Amino acid sequence: MSESKKRSTLALLALAISAFAIGTTEFISVGLLPLISLDLQIPVTTAGLTVTLYALGVTVGAPVLTSLTSRVPRKMLLFWIMAFFLVGNAIAATATSITMLLIGRVVSAFAHGVFMSIGSTIAADLVPNDRRASAISLMFTGLTVATVTGVPLGTYLGQQLGWRTAFMAIVIVGVIAMIANMLLVPSNLRKGVKTTFGDQLKLVTNSRLLLMFIITTLGYGGTFVVFTYLSPLLTDITGFTAGQVAVILLVYGIAIAIGNMMGGKLANRNPLSALLIMFVIQAIVLFVLFATVPFKVAGLITIFFMGILAFMNVPGLQVYVVILAERFVPSAKDVASAINIAAFNAGIAIGAYLGGVITDTIGLVHTTWVGGIMVAGAVILTAISRVLESKDGKSRVRKNNPNNQEVSFS
């Protein structure tokens, strides 16, 4: 391995450690909902606000704060991001009311939004163009490892020592992540570009980018209609014990890790083609889950496949948005990445909210097919985006290839 490749790999690993801490924070509430509900004497759907408001905090914070901090040196910004992250989790760890807990969650969410947006562009800049999706995938591996180990371990800690202990453990991991960033991430990172309001407006009014933001929201968010309430679903519908749920979350996280790595490799060359296939299978799995979740073996098999597909689309969605931003609004690439991070979390917020509404009205089991409908919407829009990309490609060929040589498009 060359020296430069070794340095870039170490930097990506540092980003992945931060993503692990942040990913654990984002999803830890899923395993702790019943405990928070019991301790604070609130309905489980009210405890579910710890997922919904966190996602909304990222949705608002990612584009706004990324734009406001665009001129801050990247490494210094990484330090302050992790500092805010630690403060937010410390508040959550000492919260004695749902209000304080939600405040801590929102503070952490602001740090999350900026980190994930600049982290994606830093990761992409550390490697050659043909490895960008894999680099982003490696950084997001921190999120997947969080679901493999962080969330189930946090759930177990919460069950044994109280849910606040889980947030204290996250603070410790956050300190390690901050040190890793300071030691391993290079200082000579590409400086952020000051994005004008006009460029930001172009991002949200460009039809191709707007279409992708909606696809991200629907395709990524559909799973969270189910995942947010997976713990009560597994106990109340499938019949597992709380201890078994912690183990199932571990298996679910392993499935997510497998899917994320597969997604990065599949999306390197033809992101839209890969995304279309992923969303079709993901929607089918969610519809099938409606029928299988009352049965332990069949339900677990379906949930495993739901896990494989849950994050598989992330590298493709993120790298394709960066590609479109470079094509249409190159000066706003960082903010485009931030808006897509916001779209991911808008999907989580919408999915978690829908899951709560469905749970309170027609019942937990119906979160499955509602999530499937969301992903089916992403299937339709991805097919449309693929047609538009093909037309764009043919147009560029006619302009740049006067000899009309044959070219294939994703």
N, C-alpha and C positions, 0 to 999 in steps of 0.2 A: 504494500500500500504506500503510495506517495505521501510525502510530508503534508502537502496541501490537502489531500483527501483525508488524511488522519485528523488534521486540525478541524476540517469542516464536519467530520463525523462526531468529534468530541463536542463541538459547538451544538450540533443537532441533539446530542444526548443531553446536554445541559438544558436545552429548550424542552426536551421531552420530560425531564424531571419536573420542571415548572408546570408543564401541561398535566403531569400526573397529580401534582398537588391541587391544581385548579380543577381537574376533572373529578377528583375525589370530592372536593367541596361541592361541585355542581350536582352530583348524583347521590351524595350521601343521604340526603333527605328521603330518597326512595325507600331505603331500608329502615330508616328511623321514624317514618310517619306514625306507625302505631304507638311507638314509645313516646314521641312528642305529644301526640294526641292524649295519651293517658296521663302523662306528667303535668301538662298544662291544662288539662281538663277542657279540651276543645274537640270538636268533631274532626274526624280524619280528613275531611275535605278542606277544613280550615287549615289544618297542618299542611295540606297540599299547597297552600300559598307560598311555602318556603321554596317550592319548585317554580311556581308560576312567577312570583315577583323577582326571584333570582334571574330567571330568563328574561323578564322585561327589563331588568337593570342592565343586562348585557346588551339587549336590543337597543336601548337608548344610549348607553355609554360607549359602545363600540365605535359607531361613526362619529359621534360628537367629540368624544375625548381623543380619539385618534387624530381627528382634524386639528384640535386645539394643541396637541402635543407634537405636531408634525416636525417642528424645528428642534425639538429636544434630541440630543445625541441618543442613538438607539440603546447603547449599553446603560447610560444613566437612566433612561426611561424604564428599562427592565428592572433596575434597582427600585425605583419608586413604585412601579407596578406591584412588585412583591411586598413592599412595605405596606401598601394599602390592603393587599390581600391578607397580610398577617393581622392587621388591625381589625378587619371585618370578621375574621374567624375568631379572634379573641373576644369580640363583642358577643358573637353567637355562643361561644363556649361558656360565657358567664351570664347569659340571658336568663331572666326569671319570669319573663312574660313573652307572649307571642309577638308583641310589638318590638321589644328589644331584639328578639331573634330575627325578625324580618329586617330590621335596620342593619344588623350585622350581615345578613344575606345580601342586601342591596349594595353595601360598601364593597363586599367581596366581588360582587357581580361587575361593578365598574372596572375593577382591576382585571377581571377575566376578559371583558370585552376588548380592552386595549391590547392585552397580551396576545390573544388569539389572532387579532388582526395584524399586528406588526410581526408576531412570531411566524406567521405564514409567509410573509414577504421576506423576512430575514432568512428563513429556511430555503426559500426558492432562490435567493441571491447567493447562497453559500455553495451552490452546485451548478454544473452545466445545465443548459436548457432542457436537455433530454432526460434529466433526472429530477426535474422539479416536483412532479407528482409524488415520486418516491420520497423525496426530502420532506415534503409536507406530510406524507404518510408517516414517516419516522417521527416527526415532531408530534403528530396526533397519536402515535403509539402510546405516548404518556397518558392520553385520555383513555385509551383502551386498557392499558395496564391498570389504570385507576379502577376501571369497572371489573377487572379480573381480581385484583387484590385489595385496592383501597376501599371500595364500597362494601364488599362482604366482610372485610376485617373491621371496618368502621361499624358495620351493623352488629357484628359479634361483640365488639367493645361496648357499644351502646346497650346491648342486651345484658352484658355482664356487669358493667360499671356505671351505666347511665349514659344517655345520649350526648351529654355535654363532653364526656371524655373523648368521644369521637372527634369533636371539633378541636379539642386540645391537641390530639395526635396530628391533626392536619396542620396546626400551627408549627409543630416540630418539623414536619416534612417541608413546610414553606420556608423555614430557615435554611434547611439543607439546599433547597432549590435556589435561594438567593445567593448562597455561597458558590454553587456550581455555575451560575450565570456570570458572576464576577470573575471566576477563575478561567472558565473555558470559552466563553463567547468573546470573539475578537473585538477590539476597540475601533478598528477602522471599517466599521460597517457603513454601507451606503446611507447617507443622510436622508431623512424624510423630506419630501417635496411639499412646500407650502401650497396647499390646494385652495384655489379661489372659490368663492361662492358659486361663480358661474360654472366651474368644472364640477362641483358637487351637484349642481342642478342638472348638468348633462348626464351624470351617472344615473340619477333617479328618473330621468325622463327619456333616456335611451331605451328604445323598445326591447332591444336584444338583452341588455343587462337587466332591465326590469323583469323580463320574462324569466331569466335565470334566478333572480332573487325570489320570485314566486315559487319556482320549481324547488328551490332549496327549502323554503318554508313548508311546503306541502310534503315533499318527499322525505325530508328528515324528520319533520314534526309528526307525521302519521304514527310512527312507532310509539311516540311518547303519550299518546292517548291511552295506550295499554301500559307502557313501562312505568309511568308515574305511579300507578296503582297496582303494580305487579305484586308487591308483598301482600296486601289484602286479597288480591285475586287468587294468589296461590294458597292462602290459608282458608278463605271463605268459600271459594268455588272448587278448587282442586282438592283441598283437604290436607295440605301439608302443615306441619308444626312450624313454629317460629324458628326453631333451630335448623330445621331442614331448609327453610327459606334462605338462610345465610349461605348454605352450601350451594343451593340452586343459583343464587346470585353470582357465586364464584364460577360456576359452569357457564352461566350466561356471559360473564366477562371474558372467559376464554373464547367463547364463540365470537364475541365482538372483536377481540384481538385478531383472530383468524381472518375475519371479514375485512378488517381495516387494511391488513397487509395485502390481501388479495385485491382490494379495491385500488390501492396505489399502483400496483403492477398493471392491472387491467386498464387504468385510466391514463397511463403514460402516453399512449399513441392516439387512441380514439376515445376521448372522454365521453362524448355524447352517445356513441354507440354502446359503450359500457354502461352508462347511466340508464339508458332505456331498458336494457336487459335486467339490470339490478332492480329497478322500480317495478317492473312487471312481476318478477318473482316475489319481491317484498309484499306487494299487494295481495298476491295469491296466498302467501303464508299467513297474513293477518286474517283473511277471510276463513281459511282453514282452521285457524286457532279458535274461532267461535264454536266450532263443532268439537274440537279435541280438548279444550281446556278443562272440562269437567272430569276427564280421565287422566290419571297420573302419568302413565307411560306415554301415551299419545300426546298429552299436553306438554310434557317436558321435551319431547322430540321437536314439536312445533316451535316451542319457545327457544330452543337451541338454534333453529334456523332463523327465527326472528332476530336473535342476537347476531348471527353471522351477517345479516343484511342491514342491521341497524346503523352501523358506521361505515359500511362498505362504500357508500356513495360520497363520503366526505372529501377524500382527495380529489375525485373527479369534479365535484361541484366547485371546490375552491380553486383548483388550477384553471378550470375553464372560465371562471369569472375573471381571473387575472389575465388570461389570454384576451378576453373581450375588452377589458379595460385598456390593455396595451394597444389594442386596435382602434378603439373609439375615443378614449380619454386617457392617454398615456400619463399625463401629469397627475392623475388622481388614482394611481394603482393601489396605493396603501388604503385610501378611503374606500375604494371599491371592495377590497378585501374585508375591510371593517364592516361595510354594509352587508356583505354576505355572511359574516359572523353574526351580525344582527338578525339576518334572515334565519339562520340556524336556530337562534334563540327565540325568535318570534314563533317559529314552528314548535319549539318546546313549550312556550307559554300558551299557545293556542291548543296544543295537544293536551297539556296538563289541565287547562281550563275545561276543555271539552270532556276530558276524562272525569273531572269532578261533577260536571253537569249530568253526564250519562249515569254516573254512579248514584247520584242523588235522585234521579228520576226513574229510569227504566232498569238500572242495575249494572253491576260491575262487568258481567260477562259481555255486555253489548259494547264495551270499549273496543273490542277486537275488530268488529266489522266497520265501526266508525273510523278507526285508524286506517283500515283498508281503503275506505272511500277517499280519504285524504291522499294516500299514496297513488291511487288510481288517477286522481287529478294531475299528479306529477307525471304520470305515464303519458297522458295526452299532451301536456305542455312540452315535455321533452321531445316527443315525436315532432311537434311543430317546430321546436328550436333546431332539431336536426335537419329538417327540410330547409329552413332559413340559412343554416350554416352551409349546406350544400350549394344553395343559390349564391351565397356570398363567395364561396370558393370558386365557383365557375366564373363569376364576374371578375374576380382577381386574376384568374388564369387568362381570360380574354384580354385583360388590360396588360398583363405582364408577360404573356406567352404568345406572341404573335404567330408562332408556328403551329399553335393549336395542338401541342403534344398532349397525349392522354394523361389525365391525372385522376386519382381516386380521392374521395372525400369520406370523412367519418360521418 
